[in-house]
Amino acid sequence: MTDPTRNAADLDRDLVQATQAGLPLLRDPYGAIAAGLGIDRAEVIARLTALLETGAIRRIGLIPNHYALGITANGMAVFDVADDAVSAIGRAVAARREVTHCYRRPRHPPDWPYNLFAMVHGTSRDDVRAIVADIAAAIGPALAGHDILFSTRILKKTGLRLAP
């Protein structure tokens, strides 16, 4: 049962703060969060569900360390795709298992003709090159050109974090 002096907005903020670094690796992570917040487990699940439904949070999910899994090469593949086909092609590229991010960006001619970006992951740079070549072949005549920008170092990646 929720403390009657605590308003819903404060409780939701506390819940986001309690989960933003990840769920506890326990048999019942929601129960542990509930105990820490002084509310019922069912309320934790109900409030998280409501936050998802309203778009206040985007997802609850697993974020694997792809380097630890042997996926050590990353390349931002950039494609110059016909504007009338970029949405459909982007959806097809984004559906590939090797692609984690795919989005449209404005061109900046004459230096930057690319309008479709896709982060491609592989076990080596040659693997990434082969995946990008396969994507380029699948795009077909709508593709005017492409390139790969390889990652050279790992930067700490985090989303928004609410301060205590």
C-alpha positions as CSV (number, residue, x, y, z in Angstrom):
1,M,0.0,0.0,0.0
2,T,1.3,3.4,-0.9
3,D,2.1,6.0,1.7
4,P,-0.9,8.4,1.5
5,T,1.3,11.4,2.0
6,R,3.4,10.6,-1.1
7,N,1.8,11.8,-4.4
8,A,1.8,9.8,-7.6
9,A,4.3,12.0,-9.4
10,D,6.8,11.6,-6.6
11,L,6.3,7.9,-6.4
12,D,6.8,7.6,-10.2
13,R,10.0,9.6,-10.0
14,D,11.2,7.4,-7.1
15,L,10.3,4.3,-9.2
16,V,12.2,5.6,-12.2
17,Q,15.2,6.4,-10.0
18,A,15.1,2.9,-8.5
19,T,15.1,1.3,-11.9
20,Q,17.1,3.6,-14.2
21,A,20.4,1.8,-13.6
22,G,18.8,-1.6,-14.2
23,L,16.7,-4.1,-12.4
24,P,18.3,-6.0,-9.5
25,L,19.6,-9.4,-10.5
26,L,17.3,-11.3,-8.2
27,R,14.6,-13.9,-8.6
28,D,12.0,-11.2,-7.9
29,P,13.4,-7.8,-8.9
30,Y,10.0,-6.1,-8.7
31,G,9.5,-7.4,-5.2
32,A,12.9,-6.0,-4.2
33,I,12.1,-2.6,-5.8
34,A,8.7,-2.6,-4.0
35,A,10.4,-3.3,-0.7
36,G,12.9,-0.5,-1.3
37,L,10.0,2.0,-2.1
38,G,7.7,0.8,0.6
39,I,4.9,-0.2,-1.8
40,D,3.4,-3.5,-3.0
41,R,5.0,-5.5,-5.8
42,A,1.7,-5.3,-7.8
43,E,1.9,-1.5,-7.5
44,V,5.4,-1.5,-8.9
45,I,4.3,-3.5,-11.9
46,A,1.1,-1.4,-12.4
47,R,3.0,1.9,-12.2
48,L,5.7,0.7,-14.6
49,T,3.0,-0.5,-17.0
50,A,1.3,2.9,-16.8
51,L,4.6,4.7,-17.4
52,L,5.1,2.6,-20.5
53,E,1.6,3.2,-21.8
54,T,1.9,6.9,-21.4
55,G,5.3,7.0,-23.0
56,A,7.0,8.4,-19.9
57,I,9.4,5.4,-20.2
58,R,10.1,3.8,-23.6
59,R,10.9,0.2,-22.5
60,I,12.1,-2.2,-20.0
61,G,14.6,-4.5,-21.5
62,L,17.9,-6.3,-21.5
63,I,21.0,-4.4,-22.7
64,P,23.7,-7.0,-23.5
65,N,27.4,-6.1,-23.6
66,H,28.0,-7.0,-27.2
67,Y,31.8,-6.9,-26.7
68,A,31.6,-9.6,-24.1
69,L,29.5,-11.6,-26.6
70,G,32.2,-11.4,-29.2
71,I,30.5,-8.7,-31.3
72,T,33.6,-6.4,-31.3
73,A,33.4,-4.6,-34.7
74,N,30.9,-1.7,-35.1
75,G,30.4,0.4,-38.2
76,M,28.0,3.2,-38.9
77,A,26.9,2.3,-42.4
78,V,25.7,5.4,-44.3
79,F,23.6,5.1,-47.5
80,D,22.6,7.5,-50.2
81,V,19.1,6.2,-50.9
82,A,16.4,7.6,-53.1
83,D,14.2,9.9,-51.0
84,D,11.0,8.2,-52.2
85,A,12.2,4.8,-51.0
86,V,14.1,5.7,-47.8
87,S,11.3,4.9,-45.4
88,A,10.6,1.4,-46.7
89,I,14.3,0.7,-47.1
90,G,15.0,2.0,-43.6
91,R,12.4,-0.4,-42.2
92,A,14.0,-3.3,-44.0
93,V,17.5,-2.4,-42.9
94,A,16.3,-1.8,-39.3
95,A,14.8,-5.3,-39.2
96,R,18.2,-7.0,-39.7
97,R,19.6,-8.7,-36.6
98,E,23.0,-7.1,-37.1
99,V,21.5,-3.6,-37.0
100,T,20.8,-1.9,-33.7
101,H,20.0,1.7,-34.8
102,C,18.7,2.9,-38.1
103,Y,17.5,6.3,-38.9
104,R,17.0,8.9,-41.6
105,R,19.1,12.1,-41.5
106,P,19.3,15.1,-43.9
107,R,21.9,15.2,-46.6
108,H,24.5,18.0,-46.6
109,P,25.7,18.1,-50.3
110,P,28.1,18.2,-51.8
111,D,30.2,16.8,-49.0
112,W,27.7,14.5,-47.4
113,P,25.1,12.8,-49.7
114,Y,24.0,10.1,-47.2
115,N,20.4,10.1,-45.8
116,L,20.1,6.6,-44.2
117,F,22.3,5.6,-41.2
118,A,22.5,2.1,-39.7
119,M,24.7,0.9,-36.9
120,V,26.0,-2.5,-38.0
121,H,27.7,-5.0,-35.6
122,G,29.9,-7.9,-36.4
123,T,32.7,-10.1,-35.2
124,S,35.3,-8.3,-37.3
125,R,35.6,-5.3,-39.6
126,D,35.5,-7.7,-42.6
127,D,32.3,-9.2,-41.1
128,V,30.8,-5.7,-41.0
129,R,31.9,-4.9,-44.5
130,A,30.2,-8.1,-45.7
131,I,27.0,-7.3,-43.9
132,V,27.0,-3.8,-45.4
133,A,27.7,-5.2,-48.9
134,D,24.7,-7.5,-48.4
135,I,22.5,-4.6,-47.3
136,A,23.7,-2.5,-50.3
137,A,22.9,-5.3,-52.7
138,A,19.4,-5.7,-51.1
139,I,18.7,-2.0,-51.6
140,G,19.4,-2.3,-55.3
141,P,18.9,0.5,-57.8
142,A,17.6,2.9,-55.1
143,L,21.1,3.1,-53.7
144,A,23.4,5.8,-55.2
145,G,26.3,5.1,-52.8
146,H,27.4,4.0,-49.3
147,D,30.3,4.0,-46.9
148,I,31.2,2.7,-43.4
149,L,32.4,4.8,-40.5
150,F,34.1,2.3,-38.0
151,S,34.1,2.9,-34.3
152,T,37.6,3.4,-32.9
153,R,36.8,3.5,-29.2
154,I,34.1,2.7,-26.7
155,L,32.3,5.7,-25.1
156,K,30.2,5.4,-22.1
157,K,26.6,5.2,-23.3
158,T,23.7,6.1,-21.0
159,G,20.3,7.5,-21.3
160,L,18.8,10.3,-19.2
161,R,19.3,9.8,-15.5
162,L,17.2,11.5,-13.0
163,A,19.1,13.1,-10.1
164,P,18.2,12.1,-6.6
